[in-house]
Amino acid sequence: MSASALSSSLPQHLDLLHATETIDDMVDSMAVEVEGWARECLDVDGRMLLMMCVLRGGAFFFSDLVQRVGYSIEPAFCRGWSYAK
């Protein structure tokens, strides 16, 4: 979806910060970096890379990233919280 189409479908109280294409490019770039780590794990230890997702909204981004990594990985999920008030 183009940035103009996306921004026209947003409610008026929200602003589009980054175009879809920009986000896709950054996720692709991160996937390439993760592929390097995954390749190293396989070559050195013969194991899959463990990718950890911190929940509370991260699952959607994590899913996009995992799909773009060209190696098998072991996904894991955790939940975090803070004692700060």
C-alpha positions, 0 to 999 in steps of 0.5 A, spaced: 500 500 500 502 506 498 504 512 503 498 516 500 493 511 500 495 509 507 495 516 510 488 517 507 485 511 510 488 513 517 483 517 522 485 524 523 488 524 530 493 519 527 499 521 523 503 517 518 510 517 521 514 512 516 512 509 509 510 502 508 516 501 503 521 504 508 519 499 513 519 494 508 526 496 506 528 496 514 525 489 515 529 486 509 536 490 512 535 487 519 533 480 516 540 480 512 543 481 518 540 476 522 541 471 516 549 472 517 548 470 525 543 464 523 549 462 518 554 462 523 550 458 528 549 453 523 557 453 521 560 453 528 555 449 532 550 446 527 544 449 531 539 453 529 539 461 531 534 462 537 530 468 535 526 471 541 520 476 541 518 480 547 510 480 546 505 486 547 505 487 540 512 485 538 509 478 535 507 482 528 514 485 527 517 478 529 513 474 524 515 479 518 522 479 520 522 471 521 519 470 514 524 474 511 530 470 514 533 465 509 535 460 514 531 456 519 530 459 526 528 457 532 522 462 534 521 463 542 516 468 545 517 471 552 513 476 556 517 482 560 514 487 565 517 492 569 517 493 577 518 501 576 512 505 577 
